[in-house]
Amino acid sequence: MSITIDQISKNFGGFQALNNVSLDIPEGQLTALLGPSGSGKTTLLRIIAGLESSDSGRILFGGDDVSQLHVRDRNIGFVFQHYALFRHLTVAENIAFGLESLPRKQRPSRPDIRQRVARLLEMIQLPELAKRYPAQLSGGQKQRVALARALATQPRILLLDEPFGALDAKVRKDLRRWLRALHDEYHFTSIFVTHDQEEALELSDQVVVMSQGKVEQVNSPTGLYARPESRFVFDFLGHVNVLAGVVKGQKLVQGDAWVSLPAVRNDQEAQLYLRPHEVQLARTPCAQAKLPLRIEAISLIGSEVRIELAPEGWQSDEIWEIGMSHAEFARQNPARGELWYAVPGVGHLFVADSAQPRTIDWQYTEAANASSM
Ligand SMILES: Nc1ncnc2c1ncn2[C@@H]1O[C@H](COP(=O)(O)OP(=O)(O)OP(=O)(O)O)[C@@H](O)[C@H]1O
């Protein structure tokens, strides 16, 4: 069941929590609402659910306007951050609760309910815990039970509000993978709220980045990371290295640092954004840039080596980060305290007050220059 959010606005007193939000949520996909605290994610989720009314705009499920439908009639499953399991009911009874509470005409027979609960227990991989009470479960197990309970009535749509927010990092990661696998098997249309970019990028088919009650950008995780359309999305999604300077003679210049630019008007302020994986390190300046940096720290993080560097002879508000493979690290052998030069591969240039960046690919530019010589 697809969801259409059509020009939704919501004020609380004088405060605008949602400002004319329009959005398409494709059927069968997992969509993340990602944004900083207070950006309006939960408010939007509650309006989709029918737990909150909007001041203007419409919500459509599969093309039908449900804006006036009561939450009970929207056929939605919910999972919240704090497992709202009933303490006095067993796991099986918790899962059966939604079915038992259906009006008599819609309620399945007792054997059917038992069978459906057994199937859901299999699905969440906890059949052996059917008779336990919530107090006897771990946080991760409680969230799986909450999910089974939400799915018991076979909702068309599943809404999750920071479902793994209260769990520790390892359990979060396991549950993410598990939810993704479950989703791939059952294909419900799901929206989940998170302020954790890693979670959004890892789990979802589509990410909606929100800021101050507005949608900043919608894209697949890879598209969003590769092509952020605004400074906000850049800053919010992973680390970014910035050279802020002035354009002079086909170069962006600041102090001892410069980067060559294709055709940009002189004497404008500009900022160049570079992701850690879009930069390499060399012992000498390269043809397209001189970006001297001193190595401050080297950390081995899983499959990657992360190098933190401080500008030398120029300035940056934040430390620079460059990621390299272990093989590359062994080959180059950089050490703390040494002076190195960043070699930009791809960068994103914001000129003056432009909201959208222009992407520059130096490998391509250098190759083109070389072949035209
Ligand atoms: N019932 C309410 N009354 C007044 N203000 C509210 C109400 N609900 C939300 N707000 C305000 O609306 C804004 C958006 O809140 P919302 O909970 O949607 O943000 P969020 O992005 O989900 O944030 P978080 O990640 O912290 O949960 C916030 O500034 C919040 O204080």
The ligand as an ORCA input file, in Angstrom:
! r2SCAN-3c Opt
* xyz 0 1
  N       2.079     18.196     21.367
  C       2.978     19.148     21.133
  N       2.831     20.391     21.615
  C       3.718     21.393     21.351
  N       4.834     21.209     20.590
  C       5.043     19.977     20.082
  C       4.139     18.891     20.315
  N       4.616     17.810     19.670
  C       5.771     18.189     19.059
  N       6.010     19.500     19.302
  C       7.156     20.273     18.790
  O       7.224     20.098     17.388
  C       8.589     19.956     16.959
  C       8.739     18.656     16.213
  O       8.617     17.585     17.124
  P       8.804     16.069     16.680
  O       8.582     15.211     17.896
  O       7.978     15.798     15.503
  O      10.331     16.077     16.275
  P      11.298     14.852     15.973
  O      11.992     15.195     14.719
  O      10.548     13.568     16.008
  O      12.309     14.959     17.174
  P      12.974     13.801     18.113
  O      14.012     13.129     17.243
  O      13.578     14.587     19.222
  O      11.878     12.882     18.543
  C       9.444     20.031     18.212
  O       9.974     21.330     18.332
  C       8.465     19.741     19.341
  O       8.834     20.435     20.512
*
